[in-house]
Amino acid sequence: MTEPLGIAGTVLGLLGKVKGLFEGSDKKTLVTSMLTAVLTVAVIAAGYLVVGHHATPGSQEVKLGGLDLGGYCASYSYDDNDEDFCSSAIDLDKACSWQWSTPLRAKGTGIDSTQCYSSSGKRRGGIKDMTGYCEATFKGSADVEASSVGNKWVCRTKIDKAAACDWQYQKNDPLAREEGGLWYCYARAKA
């Protein structure tokens, strides 16, 4: 905003000099010259404000369309998603079997009391590395973690909206933007 004000000050100074040049001229010539200068400055200023002095080639954006978060999460084998995370409920029997490297069954009364048992009923212990199970199950996923949601364990990963836009639209350096509760993808237009 300071640049347009600086330009206006410079133009006013020049108009004063132009007036000085035409001091001996008739009023019609002086007024015509001043109006021409003012109109020229107005056109330049309008162009400056419309285009913006920060616009650079390639910085315009093109709206590609909506973002399919469910499809993105499904591509990594997750069963569910919300706006921020891809997730899947953990099958505790599978987590027990992974933890102890043998087929086991999970039993427990809550998310913090699950124990693993053999088919003969012998208790082996709990699941000590739930995040390790999630990492082994969702290998293609970045920063996957185990988390308790409500009364169940889930494997989940935070959704990178720009990466999801790239996956969906196959564009370099996409942008994701929320509009009215929905996510949309944008690409930078080539100027």
matplotlib code that plots the C-alpha trace (Angstrom):
import matplotlib.pyplot as plt

x = [0.0, 2.9, 4.1, 0.9, 1.0, 4.7, 3.8, 0.9, 3.3, 5.8, 3.1, 1.8, 5.3, 5.7, 2.3, 3.6, 6.6, 4.4, 2.3, 5.5, 6.4, 3.1, 2.8, 3.1, 0.6, -3.0, -5.3, -6.8, -3.3, -2.5, -5.8, -5.5, -1.9, -2.9, -5.9, -3.8, -1.3, -4.0, -5.7, -2.4, -1.6, -5.1, -4.8, -1.4, -2.7, -5.8, -3.6, -1.3, -4.3, -6.0, -2.9, -1.1, 2.6, 3.2, 1.9, 4.5, 4.3, 3.0, 1.4, -2.2, -4.2, -6.7, -9.3, -9.0, -12.0, -13.0, -10.7, -11.6, -10.2, -12.0, -10.4, -7.0, -7.2, -8.5, -5.5, -3.4, -5.8, -7.4, -11.0, -12.1, -11.2, -12.3, -11.1, -7.7, -6.8, -7.0, -7.7, -8.5, -9.7, -7.0, -7.9, -6.5, -6.2, -3.9, -2.0, -1.5, -0.3, 2.1, 3.4, 4.2, 4.8, 2.3, -1.5, -3.1, -6.5, -7.1, -9.2, -9.8, -12.4, -11.0, -8.4, -5.8, -6.4, -6.1, -4.1, -3.0, -3.9, -2.9, -5.6, -5.1, -5.9, -2.3, -1.8, 1.2, 1.0, -0.2, 0.5, 3.6, 4.1, 0.8, 2.4, 4.9, 1.9, 0.4, 3.7, 4.0, 0.4, 0.4, 3.9, 3.2, 1.9, 4.0, 4.0, 1.4, 0.5, -1.7, -4.3, -7.2, -10.4, -13.4, -13.3, -11.1, -7.6, -7.0, -4.0, -4.0, -2.0, -2.5, -3.7, -1.4, -4.0, -1.5, -0.2, -3.8, -4.4, -1.3, -2.5, -5.9, -5.0, -1.4, -0.2, 3.1, 3.0, -0.8, -2.5, -5.4, -7.9, -11.0, -14.0, -17.3, -16.4, -15.2, -11.6, -10.7, -7.5, -5.7, -2.8, -0.7, -1.5, 1.3, 1.3]
y = [0.0, 2.4, 2.1, 3.5, 6.4, 7.0, 7.0, 9.4, 11.8, 11.7, 12.3, 15.3, 16.7, 16.3, 18.0, 21.0, 21.1, 20.7, 23.6, 25.6, 24.9, 26.1, 29.2, 31.5, 29.5, 30.2, 28.4, 26.1, 24.6, 24.3, 22.6, 20.2, 19.2, 18.7, 16.6, 14.5, 13.9, 13.1, 10.6, 8.9, 8.5, 7.2, 4.5, 3.5, 3.3, 1.3, -1.2, -1.4, -2.1, -4.6, -6.6, -6.0, -5.4, -8.8, -10.8, -12.8, -15.2, -18.5, -17.2, -17.4, -20.3, -22.6, -24.5, -28.2, -29.4, -31.0, -33.2, -36.8, -37.6, -40.9, -42.1, -40.8, -42.8, -45.9, -45.8, -46.5, -49.2, -47.2, -48.0, -44.6, -40.9, -37.6, -34.2, -34.6, -38.3, -41.5, -44.4, -48.1, -49.9, -52.3, -56.0, -56.9, -60.6, -59.6, -57.2, -60.0, -62.4, -59.7, -58.9, -62.5, -63.9, -66.7, -66.9, -65.6, -64.3, -61.0, -60.7, -57.7, -55.4, -52.2, -50.6, -50.6, -54.1, -56.3, -59.5, -62.1, -65.8, -68.9, -71.3, -73.4, -70.4, -69.6, -65.9, -64.5, -60.8, -57.6, -55.7, -53.6, -51.9, -50.9, -48.2, -50.8, -53.0, -49.9, -49.2, -52.9, -52.9, -49.5, -49.5, -46.9, -44.4, -41.6, -41.0, -43.7, -44.0, -46.0, -44.0, -44.8, -43.3, -43.8, -47.4, -48.8, -48.7, -47.3, -46.9, -43.4, -40.9, -37.2, -36.2, -33.9, -32.1, -30.9, -34.5, -35.7, -33.0, -34.3, -37.9, -37.0, -34.5, -35.4, -31.8, -30.5, -28.2, -28.3, -26.2, -27.3, -24.8, -25.2, -23.3, -23.5, -26.7, -28.5, -29.0, -28.0, -28.4, -25.7, -25.6, -22.7, -21.6, -21.0, -17.4]
z = [0.0, 0.6, -3.0, -4.6, -2.1, -3.0, -6.7, -6.1, -4.3, -7.1, -9.7, -7.8, -7.6, -11.4, -12.0, -10.1, -12.4, -15.4, -14.2, -13.9, -17.5, -18.7, -16.5, -19.4, -21.5, -21.7, -19.2, -21.8, -22.6, -18.9, -18.0, -21.0, -20.0, -16.4, -17.3, -19.6, -16.9, -14.3, -16.7, -17.5, -13.8, -13.1, -15.9, -14.6, -11.0, -12.0, -13.8, -10.8, -8.5, -10.8, -11.7, -8.4, -8.1, -6.6, -9.6, -11.3, -14.2, -13.1, -9.9, -11.0, -9.7, -11.5, -9.5, -10.4, -8.4, -5.1, -3.0, -2.6, 0.9, 1.1, -2.2, -1.1, 2.2, 0.4, -1.9, 1.2, 2.3, 5.1, 5.8, 7.1, 7.2, 8.6, 7.5, 9.1, 9.3, 7.3, 9.8, 10.2, 13.3, 14.6, 14.5, 17.9, 17.1, 14.2, 16.4, 19.0, 16.3, 14.9, 18.4, 19.3, 15.8, 16.3, 15.8, 19.0, 20.1, 21.9, 25.0, 27.3, 28.7, 27.3, 25.1, 27.8, 29.1, 26.0, 26.5, 23.9, 24.3, 22.5, 21.2, 24.3, 26.6, 27.7, 28.2, 26.4, 27.4, 26.0, 22.8, 23.5, 20.2, 18.7, 16.5, 15.2, 14.2, 12.3, 10.6, 9.5, 8.2, 6.4, 5.0, 2.3, 4.8, 6.2, 10.0, 10.8, 14.5, 16.8, 18.7, 20.8, 19.5, 21.7, 22.9, 20.1, 18.7, 15.2, 12.9, 11.5, 9.6, 9.2, 5.7, 3.8, 1.7, -1.0, -1.4, -1.7, -4.5, -6.2, -6.0, -7.3, -10.1, -10.9, -10.9, -9.6, -6.6, -6.1, -3.4, -1.2, 0.2, 2.4, 1.1, 2.9, 4.8, 1.6, 0.3, -3.2, -5.2, -7.2, -9.6, -10.5, -14.0, -16.5, -17.6]

ax = plt.figure().add_subplot(projection="3d")
ax.plot(x, y, z, "-o")
ax.set_aspect("equal")
plt.show()
